[in-house]
Amino acid sequence: MSDVLPPGINTTSPFKFYASSGDEKEWLPFTKIKDYTNAFIVQEGKLLLGYKKRGFGQGKLAVSTIRFWFYPD
């Protein structure tokens, strides 16, 4: 296993190495971080679900979230 971690990963403690390839290439620089918070809609112990109309998981029930983006000044 390469001793160089991917950008954004600081530790390997919860991860287990299985296989690798492309170790001869450098990682692309990790320069932009996008911070956001998900808000889950819960009322009386019930979680709001929505029906996926398009994209990955189309036709399935999914947790509805409100996403807030924070852009640092």
C-alpha positions, 0 to 999 in steps of 0.5 A: 500500500502506498504511504500517501493518502488521498487528499482529505483523508487524514488517518487510515484507522477505520479503513482496511487495505485490500488492493491498489492500482495506479500508484505510479501517479500523483493525486490531484491537488485537493484545494476546494472544500465545500461545507454544508449541513443536512437538516432532516425533517422529523416530527413525532418520531417520524422521518419525512421520506420523499419519492425519487423521480429522477437520477440515481435511485429513481422510483425509490423512497429517500430521506428528504433533506434540506441542504444548507451551503456555507461559503467561507469569506 
